[in-house]
């Protein structure tokens, strides 16, 4: 790695090493850099991702993949110090992390206008299926990168949304020693201790990694905490020269607030009154996962792989709210429990061969996923928080889902041409349970595919195009008319089709990657809730109605490692998100909380020579343009601007090798403006700051 951000914390600098070596008459070994990333499934250099398996299951140069891909690397994560996955994605094109204001409970990300938080969140290439409230939480210190695959990706990864998928890359064992201890303090009484130890054991066939965080913190919201205890052990063992086994695991227990909302004093207007009860405001999320990855080179051209993960999430949510009594506010309380389980297995074979002038890399496989959740909720209480807490919550529903999929991908190359041909067929069996434990069975199956072309014009510029599709089953009854209870039927699977053209460009003589693309995504047979007359619909106040969306836009994004010790990431997104069919009064409108324009730039300058050597300076701006506050398009959200700053110092410059200090300030302008989605309005978290001291050895 040519950039020296990691030397700040490693503290092994040319100045101290050189002077001591010369004084002793020894050899100058130069600066030693300690890197946190493993470069196992994703090779990264500074802010630039070079190659990985994120889009194809095959190690492939990012430049040759005919698809728009954004990657947040380990160095960018370290420079920006995000507290959530949404924070980490804030500077990526095509992503919207602001739809619900400040709410650290859920990673509610939108890609190209489509929600991706139920079917689009993956970890190490395996789906993380979220329940209604039992969501897997991805703690930034536990991962070394995030890759965002733009547009439908079902042809390789099965059930997933039209906007794409977010794949979190876990920290993995390294075959060289890396150790870090980090202590962080910040606003809202934030106190955090983190550690990350990895390296070889014995003869080097076994390597380990142990990552952990313990945090005690409040937030600007009264009674809304941000506490965490997380431990993530991992092992890699080279069983033979051809066989490698990696074990990945994590246990985490967090406590955040149960309520993140402000009272809406009028339609489209959030007040400054936070509605949570500080004495009854706990959301305890306990999760664990364990799994393995096995890779065996059967021959020089055939490789077998299998990945498995079992995981559980238990959510205990204590929440509250207020209502207008006419003479002031009344309060209600609720207690919601949910348990979620997931098992995912993926088995594949990769082979390489040639036909004439074309070189083929083919991967085919089978995967199986079983997920289930159970919920326990008896409604809100109006007596007291203690009475609600003491009440037993009855079983209120659940779901079991089994998914089977087979896939085949052929990656062809000849001269400047690269061709991707991907196809997959899925079978999904779902049983949905009501409060009486009565189950309703549904079965869905479908094909998804991708055709991608890439042409290298020269060593720096390539152009690409793709057509790809997505497949997501629909559960429950869908009503074609919001006035006819007899129009209900089992919903068809939601399908998306993308057409995309673009280019990828490397500035000559630099480590960089610029990606620009035009896209058009048509989603059909989705569902959205529509308010109906309960007397007509047998007591139902809301039902599912058809929901067709069309997303069209332009994205450009660039990552750069410049020779003058400057690292930079910048992006711009234009998005036209139209509701083609939906709830009454919304057809032809723009989807709410979806800005037409968004832009960002982040730079980190860390000079290695001169008077400022040892210092690091980071700054960023994020612009979120105007958007509609409801799907009826009756009022708008104002555009917003956010600024972030970072300052670091490497104490190795003054003889304290391995010691570094970093200060990060987020939302420097203290912007707490509202954002409204589907007519309800939320507020943004104000300014926060952290100071971290870390030792690497």
Residue pairs with C-beta under 8 A, 6 or more apart in sequence:
1 33
1 35
1 45
1 46
1 75
2 45
2 46
2 511
2 561
3 46
3 75
3 561
3 565
3 567
3 606
4 31
4 33
4 565
4 606
4 608
5 46
5 75
5 78
5 79
5 567
5 604
5 606
5 616
5 648
6 33
6 34
6 35
6 36
6 75
6 78
6 696
7 13
7 31
7 33
7 34
7 650
7 652
8 606
8 614
8 616
8 648
8 649
8 650
8 660
8 662
9 34
9 78
9 180
9 650
9 658
9 659
9 660
9 662
9 694
9 695
9 696
10 32
10 33
10 34
10 652
10 657
10 658
10 660
10 696
11 650
11 651
11 652
11 656
11 657
11 658
11 659
11 660
11 695
11 696
12 31
12 32
12 33
12 34
12 652
12 657
12 658
13 31
13 613
13 614
13 650
13 652
13 653
13 657
14 30
14 31
14 608
15 613
15 614
15 652
15 653
16 652
16 653
16 654
16 655
16 657
17 28
17 29
17 30
17 31
17 32
18 28
18 30
21 27
21 28
21 29
22 28
34 178
34 696
34 697
35 74
35 178
36 74
36 78
36 144
36 171
36 178
36 180
36 196
37 44
37 73
37 74
37 144
37 145
38 144
38 171
38 172
38 173
38 174
38 198
40 172
40 246
41 52
41 53
41 54
41 124
41 125
41 169
41 172
42 49
42 51
42 52
42 53
42 54
42 71
42 144
42 145
42 147
42 169
43 49
43 50
43 51
43 52
44 50
44 71
44 73
44 74
44 75
44 145
45 511
45 561
46 73
46 75
46 511
46 559
46 561
46 567
47 73
47 75
47 76
47 559
47 560
47 561
47 567
47 568
47 569
48 73
48 511
48 512
48 513
48 559
48 560
48 561
49 62
49 69
49 71
49 73
49 145
49 147
49 513
49 559
50 61
50 62
51 59
51 60
51 61
51 62
52 59
52 60
52 62
52 71
52 147
53 59
53 60
53 125
54 69
54 71
54 125
54 147
54 149
54 167
54 169
55 65
55 67
55 69
55 147
55 149
55 153
55 156
56 65
56 156
56 363
56 409
56 411
56 420
56 422
57 125
57 156
57 348
57 350
57 363
57 365
57 409
58 350
58 361
58 363
58 409
58 411
60 411
62 69
62 71
62 504
62 513
63 462
63 504
63 506
63 513
64 413
64 418
64 454
64 456
64 462
65 420
65 452
65 454
65 464
66 418
66 420
66 452
66 453
66 454
66 464
66 465
66 466
67 149
67 150
67 151
67 452
67 464
67 466
67 468
67 500
68 93
68 94
68 150
68 151
68 500
68 502
68 515
68 517
68 519
68 555
69 147
69 148
69 149
69 150
69 515
70 92
70 93
70 94
70 95
70 147
70 148
70 150
70 515
70 557
70 571
71 145
71 146
71 147
71 148
71 559
72 88
72 89
72 91
72 92
72 145
72 146
72 147
73 145
73 559
74 144
74 145
75 567
76 91
76 567
76 569
76 602
77 88
77 140
77 143
77 144
77 145
79 567
79 602
79 604
79 616
79 618
79 646
80 87
80 88
80 91
80 602
80 618
80 620
80 644
80 646
80 664
81 646
81 662
81 664
81 690
81 692
82 88
82 90
82 140
83 104
83 140
83 226
84 104
84 107
84 138
84 140
85 107
85 109
85 138
85 140
85 146
85 166
85 168
86 97
86 107
86 108
86 109
87 97
87 140
87 666
88 140
88 146
89 95
89 97
89 109
89 146
89 148
89 166
90 97
90 600
90 622
90 642
91 569
91 571
91 600
91 601
91 602
91 620
91 622
92 148
92 557
92 571
93 555
93 556
93 557
93 571
93 572
93 573
93 598
94 111
94 112
94 148
94 150
94 163
94 164
94 553
94 555
94 573
94 575
95 109
95 110
95 111
95 148
96 109
96 110
96 111
96 113
96 593
96 594
96 595
96 598
97 108
97 109
97 110
98 593
98 624
98 640
98 675
98 684
99 108
99 110
99 593
99 594
99 675
99 677
100 106
100 108
100 260
100 593
100 675
100 677
100 682
101 260
101 674
101 675
101 681
101 682
101 683
101 684
101 685
102 221
102 260
102 682
102 683
102 684
102 685
103 260
103 682
104 219
104 226
104 256
104 260
105 135
105 256
105 257
105 260
105 283
105 285
106 117
106 135
107 117
107 121
107 135
107 137
107 138
107 166
108 115
108 117
109 116
109 117
109 120
109 121
109 166
110 116
110 163
110 594
111 120
111 148
111 150
111 161
111 163
111 164
111 165
111 166
112 150
112 151
112 162
112 163
112 164
112 519
112 521
112 551
112 553
112 575
113 163
113 549
113 551
113 553
113 575
113 577
113 591
113 594
114 161
114 162
114 163
114 164
114 496
114 521
114 523
114 549
114 551
115 161
115 163
116 160
116 161
116 163
116 164
116 165
116 166
117 130
117 135
118 129
118 130
118 161
119 127
119 129
119 159
119 160
119 161
119 472
120 160
120 161
120 163
120 164
120 165
120 166
121 127
121 128
121 130
121 136
121 138
121 165
121 166
121 168
122 128
122 157
122 160
122 165
122 166
122 167
122 168
123 136
123 138
123 167
123 168
123 170
123 289
123 309
124 167
124 168
124 169
124 170
124 248
124 291
124 293
124 307
124 309
125 157
125 167
125 307
125 346
126 291
126 307
126 309
126 344
126 346
127 157
127 158
127 159
127 160
127 342
127 344
127 369
128 136
128 311
128 342
129 340
129 342
129 369
129 371
129 401
130 136
130 340
131 313
131 315
131 338
131 340
131 373
131 375
131 399
132 338
132 373
132 375
133 315
133 317
133 336
133 338
133 375
134 285
134 313
134 314
134 315
134 338
134 339
134 340
134 373
135 285
135 313
135 315
136 287
136 289
136 311
136 313
137 252
137 254
137 285
137 287
138 168
139 213
139 228
139 230
139 252
141 194
141 196
141 211
141 213
141 230
142 170
142 171
142 211
142 213
142 230
142 232
142 250
142 252
143 168
143 169
143 170
143 171
144 169
144 170
144 171
144 172
145 169
146 166
146 167
146 168
146 169
147 166
147 167
147 169
148 164
148 165
148 166
148 167
149 164
149 165
149 167
150 163
150 164
150 500
150 517
150 519
150 555
151 162
151 163
151 164
151 466
151 468
151 498
151 500
151 519
151 521
152 160
152 161
152 162
152 164
152 448
152 450
152 468
152 469
152 470
152 496
152 497
152 498
152 521
153 160
153 164
153 165
153 450
153 468
153 470
154 160
154 424
154 426
154 448
154 468
154 469
154 470
154 471
154 472
155 407
155 409
155 422
155 423
155 424
155 448
155 449
155 450
155 468
155 469
156 407
156 409
156 422
156 424
156 450
157 165
158 367
158 369
158 403
158 405
158 407
158 424
158 426
158 471
159 403
159 426
159 428
159 471
159 472
159 473
160 470
160 472
161 470
161 472
161 496
162 470
162 494
162 496
162 498
162 521
162 523
162 549
162 551
163 521
163 551
170 232
170 234
170 248
170 250
171 196
171 198
171 209
171 211
171 232
171 234
172 209
172 234
172 236
172 246
172 248
173 198
173 199
173 207
173 208
173 209
173 234
173 235
173 236
173 246
174 198
174 199
174 207
174 209
175 199
175 200
175 204
175 207
176 199
176 200
177 198
177 199
177 200
178 196
178 197
178 198
178 199
178 696
179 196
179 197
179 198
179 199
179 696
179 697
180 194
180 195
180 196
180 197
180 694
180 695
180 696
181 193
181 194
181 195
181 694
181 695
182 192
182 193
182 194
182 195
182 196
182 692
182 693
182 694
182 695
183 192
183 193
183 194
183 692
183 693
183 694
184 190
184 191
184 192
184 193
184 194
184 690
184 691
184 692
185 191
185 192
185 690
185 691
185 692
186 192
186 217
186 688
186 689
186 690
186 691
187 687
187 688
187 689
187 690
188 217
188 218
188 219
188 220
188 226
188 688
189 216
189 217
189 218
190 215
190 216
190 217
190 218
190 226
190 690
191 215
191 216
191 217
192 213
192 214
192 215
192 216
192 217
193 213
193 214
193 215
194 211
194 212
194 213
194 214
195 210
195 211
195 212
196 209
196 210
196 211
196 212
197 208
197 209
197 210
197 211
198 207
198 208
198 209
198 210
199 207
199 208
200 206
200 207
201 207
201 208
205 237
205 238
205 239
206 235
206 236
206 237
206 238
207 235
207 236
207 237
208 233
208 234
208 235
208 236
209 232
209 233
209 234
209 235
210 231
210 232
210 233
210 234
211 230
211 231
211 232
211 234
212 230
212 231
212 232
213 228
213 229
213 230
214 228
214 229
214 230
215 226
215 227
215 228
215 229
216 227
217 225
217 226
217 227
218 224
218 225
218 226
219 225
219 226
219 257
219 685
220 685
220 686
221 257
221 260
221 274
221 276
222 274
222 276
222 278
222 281
223 257
223 276
223 277
223 278
223 279
223 280
223 281
224 256
224 257
224 259
224 260
224 276
224 281
225 255
225 256
225 257
225 282
226 254
226 256
227 254
227 255
227 256
228 252
228 253
228 254
228 255
229 252
229 253
229 254
230 250
230 251
230 252
230 253
230 254
231 250
231 251
231 252
232 248
232 249
232 250
232 251
233 247
233 249
234 246
234 247
234 248
234 249
235 246
235 247
236 244
236 245
236 246
236 247
237 244
237 245
237 246
238 244
239 245
242 296
242 297
242 298
243 294
243 295
243 296
243 297
244 294
244 295
244 296
245 292
245 293
245 294
246 292
246 293
246 294
247 290
247 291
247 292
248 289
248 290
248 291
248 292
248 293
248 309
249 288
249 289
249 290
249 291
250 287
250 288
250 289
251 287
251 288
252 285
252 286
252 287
252 288
253 284
253 285
253 286
253 287
254 284
254 285
255 282
255 283
255 284
255 285
256 283
256 285
257 276
257 281
257 282
257 283
258 276
258 280
258 281
258 282
258 283
258 317
258 318
258 319
258 320
259 274
259 275
259 276
259 277
259 281
259 319
259 320
259 321
260 276
260 682
261 274
261 275
261 276
261 321
261 680
261 682
262 270
262 271
262 272
262 273
262 274
262 275
262 674
262 681
262 682
262 683
263 270
263 271
263 273
263 274
263 275
263 322
263 329
264 270
264 271
264 680
264 681
265 271
265 273
267 679
268 629
268 630
268 634
268 635
268 676
268 679
268 681
269 674
269 681
270 674
270 676
270 681
270 682
270 683
272 683
273 322
275 320
275 321
275 322
276 319
276 320
277 320
277 331
277 333
277 385
279 385
280 318
280 319
280 320
280 333
280 385
280 388
280 389
281 318
281 319
281 320
282 316
282 318
283 315
283 316
283 317
283 318
283 319
284 315
284 316
284 317
285 313
285 314
285 315
285 316
286 313
286 314
286 316
287 311
287 312
287 313
287 314
288 311
288 312
289 309
289 310
289 311
289 312
290 309
290 310
290 311
291 307
291 308
291 309
291 310
291 311
292 306
292 307
292 308
293 305
293 306
293 307
294 304
294 305
294 306
294 307
295 303
295 304
295 305
296 303
296 304
296 305
297 303
298 304
301 351
301 352
301 353
302 349
302 350
302 351
303 349
303 350
303 351
304 347
304 348
304 349
304 350
305 346
305 347
305 348
305 349
305 350
305 365
306 345
306 346
306 347
306 348
307 344
307 345
307 346
308 343
308 344
308 345
308 346
309 342
309 343
309 344
310 341
310 342
310 343
311 341
311 342
312 339
312 340
312 341
312 342
313 338
313 339
313 340
314 337
314 338
314 339
314 340
315 336
315 337
315 338
315 339
315 340
316 336
316 337
317 334
317 335
317 336
317 337
317 338
318 333
318 334
318 335
318 385
318 389
319 333
319 334
319 335
319 336
320 331
320 332
320 333
320 334
320 385
321 331
321 332
321 334
321 380
322 329
322 330
322 331
322 332
323 329
323 330
323 331
323 332
324 330
330 382
331 382
332 380
332 381
332 382
333 380
333 381
333 382
333 384
333 385
333 388
333 389
334 377
334 379
334 380
334 381
334 388
335 377
335 378
335 388
335 389
335 391
335 393
336 375
336 376
336 377
336 393
337 375
337 376
337 377
337 393
338 373
338 374
338 375
338 376
339 373
339 374
340 371
340 372
340 373
341 371
341 372
341 373
342 369
342 370
342 371
343 368
343 369
343 370
343 371
344 367
344 368
344 369
344 370
345 367
345 368
345 369
346 365
346 366
346 367
347 365
347 366
347 367
348 363
348 364
348 365
348 366
349 363
349 364
349 365
350 361
350 362
350 363
351 361
351 362
351 363
352 359
352 360
352 361
352 362
353 359
353 360
353 362
354 360
357 414
357 415
358 412
358 413
358 414
359 412
359 413
359 414
360 410
360 411
360 412
361 410
361 411
362 408
362 409
362 410
362 411
363 408
363 409
363 411
364 406
364 407
364 408
364 409
365 406
365 407
366 404
366 405
366 406
366 407
367 403
367 404
367 405
367 407
368 402
368 403
368 404
368 405
369 401
369 402
369 403
370 400
370 401
370 402
370 403
371 400
371 401
372 398
372 399
372 400
372 401
373 398
373 399
374 395
374 397
374 398
375 395
375 396
375 397
375 398
376 393
376 394
376 395
376 396
377 393
377 394
377 396
378 391
378 392
378 393
378 394
378 396
380 388
381 387
381 388
381 391
394 435
395 435
395 437
396 435
397 432
397 433
397 434
397 435
398 432
398 433
399 430
399 431
399 432
399 433
399 475
400 430
400 431
400 433
401 428
401 429
401 430
401 431
402 428
402 429
402 430
403 426
403 427
403 428
403 429
404 426
404 427
404 428
405 424
405 425
405 426
405 427
406 424
406 425
407 422
407 423
407 424
407 425
408 422
408 423
408 424
409 420
409 421
409 422
409 423
410 419
410 420
410 421
410 422
411 418
411 419
411 420
412 418
412 419
412 420
412 421
413 419
416 455
416 456
416 457
416 462
417 453
417 454
417 455
418 452
418 453
418 454
418 455
418 456
419 452
419 453
419 454
420 450
420 451
420 452
420 453
420 454
420 466
421 450
421 451
422 449
422 450
422 451
422 452
422 468
423 447
423 448
423 449
423 450
424 447
424 448
424 449
425 445
425 446
425 447
426 444
426 445
426 446
426 448
426 471
427 443
427 444
427 445
428 443
428 444
428 445
428 473
429 441
429 442
429 443
430 441
430 442
430 443
430 444
430 473
430 475
431 439
431 440
431 441
431 442
432 439
432 440
432 442
432 475
432 476
433 439
433 440
434 440
442 473
442 475
442 490
444 473
444 474
444 493
446 471
446 493
446 495
447 469
447 471
448 468
448 469
448 470
448 471
449 468
449 469
450 466
450 467
450 468
450 469
451 466
451 467
451 468
452 464
452 465
452 466
452 467
452 468
453 464
453 465
453 466
454 462
454 463
454 464
455 462
455 463
455 464
456 462
457 463
460 505
460 506
460 507
460 508
461 503
461 504
461 505
461 506
462 503
462 504
462 505
463 501
463 502
463 503
463 504
464 500
464 501
464 502
464 503
464 504
464 517
465 500
465 501
465 502
466 498
466 499
466 500
467 497
467 498
467 499
467 500
468 497
468 498
468 500
469 495
469 496
469 497
469 498
470 494
470 495
470 496
470 497
470 523
471 493
471 494
471 495
472 493
472 494
472 495
473 493
473 494
474 491
474 492
474 493
474 494
474 525
474 526
474 527
475 491
476 491
476 527
476 544
477 488
477 489
477 490
477 491
477 543
477 544
478 488
478 489
478 490
478 491
478 527
478 544
478 545
478 546
479 485
479 487
479 488
479 530
479 532
479 543
479 544
479 545
480 487
480 488
480 489
480 545
480 546
481 487
482 530
482 532
482 543
482 545
482 583
482 584
483 532
483 533
483 536
485 536
485 537
485 538
488 543
491 525
491 527
491 544
492 525
493 525
494 523
494 524
494 525
494 526
494 527
495 523
495 524
495 525
496 521
496 522
496 523
496 524
497 521
497 522
498 519
498 520
498 521
499 519
499 520
500 517
500 518
500 519
500 520
501 517
501 518
502 515
502 516
502 517
502 518
503 515
503 516
503 517
504 513
504 514
504 515
505 513
505 514
505 515
505 516
506 512
506 513
506 514
507 514
507 560
510 560
510 561
510 562
510 563
511 560
511 561
512 558
512 559
512 560
512 561
513 558
513 559
514 556
514 557
514 558
515 555
515 556
515 557
515 558
516 554
516 555
516 556
516 557
517 554
517 555
517 556
518 553
518 554
519 551
519 552
519 553
519 554
519 555
520 550
520 551
520 552
521 550
521 551
521 552
522 548
522 550
523 548
523 549
523 550
523 551
524 548
525 546
525 548
526 546
526 547
526 548
526 549
527 544
527 545
527 546
527 547
528 544
528 545
528 547
528 582
528 583
529 542
529 543
529 544
529 545
529 583
530 542
530 543
530 544
530 545
530 583
530 584
531 541
531 542
531 583
532 540
532 541
532 542
532 543
534 540
534 541
537 543
545 582
545 583
546 581
546 582
547 579
547 581
547 582
548 579
548 580
548 581
548 582
549 577
549 578
549 579
549 580
549 591
550 577
550 578
550 580
551 575
551 576
551 577
551 578
552 575
552 576
552 578
553 573
553 574
553 575
553 576
554 572
554 573
554 574
555 571
555 572
555 573
555 574
556 571
556 572
557 569
557 570
557 571
557 572
558 568
558 569
558 570
558 571
559 568
559 569
560 566
560 567
560 568
560 569
561 567
562 568
565 605
565 606
565 607
565 608
566 603
566 604
566 605
567 603
567 604
567 605
567 606
568 601
568 602
568 603
568 604
569 600
569 601
569 602
570 599
570 600
570 601
570 602
571 598
571 599
571 600
571 601
572 597
572 598
572 599
573 597
573 598
573 599
574 596
574 597
575 594
575 595
575 596
575 597
575 598
576 590
576 596
577 590
577 591
577 594
578 588
578 589
578 590
578 591
579 586
579 587
579 588
579 589
579 590
579 591
579 631
580 587
580 588
581 587
582 631
583 631
585 631
585 632
586 631
586 632
586 633
589 628
589 631
589 632
589 633
590 596
590 627
590 628
590 633
591 628
591 631
592 627
592 628
592 629
592 630
592 631
592 633
592 676
592 677
592 678
592 679
593 627
593 628
593 629
593 637
593 675
593 676
593 677
593 678
594 627
594 628
595 624
595 625
595 626
595 627
595 637
595 639
596 625
596 626
596 627
597 623
597 625
597 626
597 639
598 622
598 623
598 624
598 625
599 622
599 623
600 620
600 621
600 622
600 623
601 620
601 621
602 618
602 619
602 620
602 621
602 644
603 618
603 619
603 620
604 616
604 617
604 618
604 646
605 616
605 617
605 618
606 615
606 616
606 617
606 648
607 613
607 615
613 653
614 649
614 650
614 651
614 652
614 653
614 654
615 647
615 648
615 649
615 650
616 646
616 647
616 648
616 649
616 650
616 662
617 646
617 647
618 644
618 645
618 646
618 647
618 648
618 664
619 643
619 644
619 645
619 646
620 643
620 644
620 645
621 641
621 642
621 643
621 644
622 641
622 642
622 643
622 644
623 639
623 640
623 641
623 642
624 639
624 640
624 641
624 642
625 639
626 636
626 637
626 638
626 639
627 636
627 637
627 675
628 635
628 636
628 637
629 635
629 636
629 637
629 676
629 677
629 679
629 681
630 676
630 678
630 679
631 678
631 679
632 679
635 676
637 674
637 675
637 676
638 673
640 671
640 673
640 675
640 684
641 669
641 671
642 666
642 667
642 669
642 671
643 667
643 668
643 669
644 664
644 665
644 666
644 667
644 668
645 664
645 665
645 668
646 662
646 663
646 664
646 665
647 662
647 663
648 660
648 661
648 662
648 663
649 660
649 661
649 662
650 659
650 660
651 659
651 660
651 661
652 658
652 659
652 660
658 695
658 696
658 697
659 693
659 694
659 695
660 693
660 694
660 695
660 696
661 691
661 692
661 693
661 694
662 691
662 692
662 694
663 689
663 690
663 691
663 692
664 689
664 690
664 692
665 687
665 688
665 689
666 687
666 688
666 689
667 684
667 685
667 686
667 687
667 688
668 687
669 687
670 686
670 687
671 684
671 686
672 683
672 684
672 685
672 686
673 683
673 684
674 681
674 682
674 683
674 684
675 681
675 682
675 683
675 684
676 682
